[in-house]
Amino acid sequence: MDGSASSSSPSGSHRGTATSPGSDSGKSVLICLLRLDLRINDNPLFYYAHQTPKPIVSTAEKTVDLSKLEDEALLGSTADYLLPVFVFDEREMELSGLPGYQRKGPEARTKEYGFWKTGGFRTRFISESVYDVRSRLRAAGSDLLIRFGIPEDVIANLVSAFQADGTHVDGVWLQKEMTYPEIDVENAIVEKLQGTGVPVQFVHGKTLIHPADLPFESCETPDVFTPFRKKVEALGPNMVRPVKPSPAKFKTFPPRVPSTTDYALDVSYEVDVDGLAPRALEPKDKQEGQVSFHDILRFLLTPLNDSQLPPTLEASALLQQRHPASAFPLRGGESSALDRLDWYFVRGKSADSTRWGKADPPPVARYKQTRNNLIGHAYSTKMSPFLAYGSISPRQIWEALDDHEKKFGEDQNTYWVRFELLWRDYFFFVAEKFGDLLYDLGGFERATDPRQAAKKMEQGWWNKWDPLKDGAEHEMTRLLEGRTGIPFIDANILELRESGFMSNRGRQNVASFLSKDLGYDWRIGAEFFQSHLIDYDPTSNYGNWQYVAGVGNDPRASRQFNTIKQAKDYDSHGDYVKMWIPALRNLHADYVHTPWLLTSEERRRYGLKTTKMDVTIDGYPAQPLFEHEGWQRHYERKQGVGSKMHGNPQEKVKDGKVPRRHRPSYRVQAATYGALSDGGHFDQLSASAGTLGGHFDGSASRNVIPPLRGASGSIGPSYIARQSQGFPNVGALSIGAGSERSGSPFGTSPATHTGGMGKFTRAPAAASTNMPAPVGRAPGTAFDFGPGRTGSAASVENPNGRLRRAGGNGEHASNGYADPSLGSGNAAGVYGNGSVNGVSAQTTAPNGVGSAQLSKADLETSWRRGSK
Ligand SMILES: Cc1cc2nc3c(=O)[nH]c(=O)nc-3n(C[C@H](O)[C@H](O)[C@H](O)COP(=O)(O)OP(=O)(O)OC[C@H]3O[C@@H](n4cnc5c(N)ncnc54)[C@H](O)[C@@H]3O)c2cc1C
């Protein structure tokens, strides 16, 4: 294996032999470098490559204002050949597993915390996307040259090889990106081609709104979303340009590609282009010596297994399949993207469509109600991974919405998808405005509110974590391994780690928990997401992390999610948590989000194990890593009560352009526990505090997507079973108004509480020895910290005066976590009448039937953390 390119065709493998060019002398070639635009439809590169260059015509009557023209409007090419190229960039994806590959630089790890930049799931997704677009190009009469290395080097080498061969290089074209390091690649290409006479041309296909159409300069992009949205919506029909058709037949691929020194290794088999075929990517009867797609994948995944750690799940055989419970069970590529688009916007059927009064509307017709759900693939569009790699363009989705509305009319559902697409654009334009601040600890706030940002940049504001030194029981390690003991957080982390996807609701909660509850450097989470998310996109990821961490574009930066409220709002029956944490599957839904509240008697009744040192639920932590005092007021809420799983009626766009139709009322009047507390995109949402008055029977809803049954079969009781599930009345919870746990805005451990909840009296457990093993199916080692973890945990500093529990190894001991079963006067149950933090609440029968009245005090769901 010499790692040198030696093919005369784009699919030539490393075993191929060099073919001398020569006969193409006098011909010309246009090189199109694909990066995050892996599609042939609505791809400006391919569209303009097949246009004739247009002259600029300015007459006395009509002056062409060049500044108003889109950059590429006059673009065209007369080149004889078109050479689409894709380069796996070693700085973004670890390539050292390729046979004979010599890495030029360091491992492809994230800057601050050393995660693999591209984890296993995304590696597979990108690979599928690349080979799919190659198939599609081939079907259209072209091909794709695939190389591994440094894109700017590959391009420069190709240009000089073509020129040496006498082939004229008409230009190098690529899509303009808005973030570093992509911009670095662009600059490097421009620099390397200086003096060659080859023009570099950028096209725009990334955003919904063409940058040239923005009603403001990019440096004037509003710092808050709503003004941005209003300004661009004012463009009306001119806001989004039409989709550009794919050329019916592509220009000829160069019959000979000159050899260069760049690494080439390509599959010898065609990848199916329909995207959803159940058949394998390639025939089983692979011939000796030929490289298959799975070989490539295996090479790429190999280094992700750190030799010091047991094999990661990501690189295991599981990765060859989709996780049975994954909310994103789709493969990468344009074929798959188009199929999903068609399913979600055209072909798919809503579960119960008659209520719409129209025949069989596709799933988009209930997007607004389902978009915050957590289970199954249908609750949202699942377009993000395809958008991230450009397998589909936002304009194509926009067009699908237009087509849907022609048939079914406009409503909040279609508007809300458009609204989210605008959020995506917003983060692009904001990131372009602020450049590298996207990745800065101080965030965009350093530019928008430097004084505030300076405070947050002070030593100690953010807790730190050293992945190399802090031990396996450090609270950050536990969080990232899904072992916090807080089921809603853990389930989301496990979903991400086991499937490469996490819902938007989950992302918001995890981000808030990490950055606000625990107070850690938000970039730990951002880099962790970067590594694991299939749909990782720099602007959406870092922009959203900044937003939630309070250093970005949220005008109410201190907002914080109430994890238990969120869990009960959006996983009202606990199905999601049970799906990803099988250890909890037998718990009644009323307990599943707060298993630490169970008494020993209840634990015994549920058949949960009690070990000598600690109480565990089949290995699930018995006590939460952290507990916020604000959670308490939601502890006794029963399953189904206040569920927002059917949509949040308070979620409205104040001035949305789309008139709202009145819909037949078909669902139980949703209860709301108060002002919106989801922390997401609040600035444009109107919220009125509601009073919980509805009657909730906890029964299965027509809107609830049936839970998937994963390999583990761990879903827990079915909806029907749940209704009849007997449940003991375990007494009254009595937490008096004086039972605030401490003066701290941050919760202390249950053990420190001495109010009406009773004092937990068990002696502190020994540090780390009693900590539970990694959870259920969660491979505790499926984690890529980098070169091993050594040393013991440092305790978490608290120098900035923010009140919070101590963290780090041994925190569970110093917190005096206690076995409630041994204590006296602890919470006896979650049913009955009582008051929490001064909020009176009455709940009735324990079987999910309940009504409750909450006072105004309970409507405030966000709180400020302590500040200096
Ligand atoms: C901490 C955090 C990190 C995130 N990281 C990413 C990321 O790396 N890549 C990514 O694409 N999205 C990211 N998001 C945004 C959002 O969670 C995902 O876009 C969404 O969950 C994808 O699912 P979907 O395609 O079904 O979305 P839908 O609900 O169907 O929305 C349609 C499209 O709108 C866009 N969109 C929706 N919500 C957002 C949002 N909050 N910000 C920007 N665009 C949005 C996406 O392109 C999405 O595909 C992040 C959100 C948070 C809170």
Ligand as a Chemical Component Dictionary entry (heavy atoms), coordinates in Angstrom:
data_LIG
# 
_chem_comp.id                   LIG 
_chem_comp.type                 NON-POLYMER 
_chem_comp.pdbx_formal_charge   0 
_chem_comp.three_letter_code    LIG 
# 
loop_
_chem_comp_atom.comp_id 
_chem_comp_atom.atom_id 
_chem_comp_atom.alt_atom_id 
_chem_comp_atom.type_symbol 
_chem_comp_atom.charge 
_chem_comp_atom.model_Cartn_x 
_chem_comp_atom.model_Cartn_y 
_chem_comp_atom.model_Cartn_z 
_chem_comp_atom.pdbx_ordinal 
LIG C1  C1  C 0 -27.556 22.090 21.906 1  
LIG C2  C2  C 0 -28.090 21.916 20.511 2  
LIG C3  C3  C 0 -27.252 21.468 19.506 3  
LIG C4  C4  C 0 -27.729 21.317 18.201 4  
LIG N1  N1  N 0 -26.876 20.875 17.224 5  
LIG C5  C5  C 0 -27.323 20.790 15.950 6  
LIG C6  C6  C 0 -26.460 20.382 14.906 7  
LIG O1  O1  O 0 -25.283 20.109 15.108 8  
LIG N2  N2  N 0 -26.972 20.289 13.658 9  
LIG C7  C7  C 0 -28.273 20.599 13.383 10 
LIG O2  O2  O 0 -28.682 20.500 12.232 11 
LIG N3  N3  N 0 -29.097 21.016 14.340 12 
LIG C8  C8  C 0 -28.676 21.113 15.618 13 
LIG N4  N4  N 0 -29.538 21.519 16.593 14 
LIG C9  C9  C 0 -30.880 21.968 16.211 15 
LIG C10 C10 C 0 -31.977 20.904 16.248 16 
LIG O3  O3  O 0 -31.926 20.200 17.442 17 
LIG C11 C11 C 0 -31.898 19.932 15.092 18 
LIG O4  O4  O 0 -31.788 20.646 13.883 19 
LIG C12 C12 C 0 -33.152 19.077 15.006 20 
LIG O5  O5  O 0 -33.314 18.359 16.190 21 
LIG C13 C13 C 0 -33.026 18.141 13.842 22 
LIG O6  O6  O 0 -34.161 17.312 13.723 23 
LIG P1  P1  P 0 -35.164 17.527 12.509 24 
LIG O7  O7  O 0 -34.431 17.642 11.232 25 
LIG O8  O8  O 0 -36.195 16.478 12.581 26 
LIG O9  O9  O 0 -35.754 18.949 12.871 27 
LIG P2  P2  P 0 -37.158 19.601 12.539 28 
LIG O10 O10 O 0 -37.817 19.890 13.820 29 
LIG O11 O11 O 0 -37.916 18.789 11.580 30 
LIG O12 O12 O 0 -36.769 20.998 11.893 31 
LIG C14 C14 C 0 -36.586 21.165 10.487 32 
LIG C15 C15 C 0 -35.214 21.721 10.238 33 
LIG O13 O13 O 0 -35.102 23.011 10.827 34 
LIG C16 C16 C 0 -33.772 23.197 11.306 35 
LIG N5  N5  N 0 -33.806 23.419 12.750 36 
LIG C17 C17 C 0 -34.701 22.953 13.636 37 
LIG N6  N6  N 0 -34.420 23.392 14.873 38 
LIG C18 C18 C 0 -33.299 24.130 14.758 39 
LIG C19 C19 C 0 -32.498 24.852 15.679 40 
LIG N7  N7  N 0 -32.781 24.905 16.975 41 
LIG N8  N8  N 0 -31.407 25.482 15.216 42 
LIG C20 C20 C 0 -31.069 25.453 13.914 43 
LIG N9  N9  N 0 -31.796 24.801 13.006 44 
LIG C21 C21 C 0 -32.893 24.156 13.414 45 
LIG C22 C22 C 0 -33.002 21.938 10.998 46 
LIG O14 O14 O 0 -32.304 22.141 9.793  47 
LIG C23 C23 C 0 -34.101 20.908 10.841 48 
LIG O15 O15 O 0 -33.734 19.849 10.001 49 
LIG C24 C24 C 0 -29.074 21.647 17.908 50 
LIG C25 C25 C 0 -29.912 22.078 18.932 51 
LIG C26 C26 C 0 -29.421 22.211 20.224 52 
LIG C27 C27 C 0 -30.348 22.696 21.299 53 
# 
loop_
_chem_comp_bond.comp_id 
_chem_comp_bond.atom_id_1 
_chem_comp_bond.atom_id_2 
_chem_comp_bond.value_order 
_chem_comp_bond.pdbx_ordinal 
LIG C1  C2  SING 1  
LIG C2  C3  SING 2  
LIG C2  C26 DOUB 3  
LIG C3  C4  DOUB 4  
LIG C4  N1  SING 5  
LIG C4  C24 SING 6  
LIG N1  C5  DOUB 7  
LIG C5  C6  SING 8  
LIG C5  C8  SING 9  
LIG C6  O1  DOUB 10 
LIG C6  N2  SING 11 
LIG N2  C7  SING 12 
LIG C7  O2  DOUB 13 
LIG C7  N3  SING 14 
LIG N3  C8  DOUB 15 
LIG C8  N4  SING 16 
LIG N4  C9  SING 17 
LIG N4  C24 SING 18 
LIG C9  C10 SING 19 
LIG C10 O3  SING 20 
LIG C10 C11 SING 21 
LIG C11 O4  SING 22 
LIG C11 C12 SING 23 
LIG C12 O5  SING 24 
LIG C12 C13 SING 25 
LIG C13 O6  SING 26 
LIG O6  P1  SING 27 
LIG P1  O7  DOUB 28 
LIG P1  O8  SING 29 
LIG P1  O9  SING 30 
LIG O9  P2  SING 31 
LIG P2  O10 DOUB 32 
LIG P2  O11 SING 33 
LIG P2  O12 SING 34 
LIG O12 C14 SING 35 
LIG C14 C15 SING 36 
LIG C15 O13 SING 37 
LIG C15 C23 SING 38 
LIG O13 C16 SING 39 
LIG C16 N5  SING 40 
LIG C16 C22 SING 41 
LIG N5  C17 SING 42 
LIG N5  C21 SING 43 
LIG C17 N6  DOUB 44 
LIG N6  C18 SING 45 
LIG C18 C19 SING 46 
LIG C18 C21 DOUB 47 
LIG C19 N7  SING 48 
LIG C19 N8  DOUB 49 
LIG N8  C20 SING 50 
LIG C20 N9  DOUB 51 
LIG N9  C21 SING 52 
LIG C22 O14 SING 53 
LIG C22 C23 SING 54 
LIG C23 O15 SING 55 
LIG C24 C25 DOUB 56 
LIG C25 C26 SING 57 
LIG C26 C27 SING 58 
# 
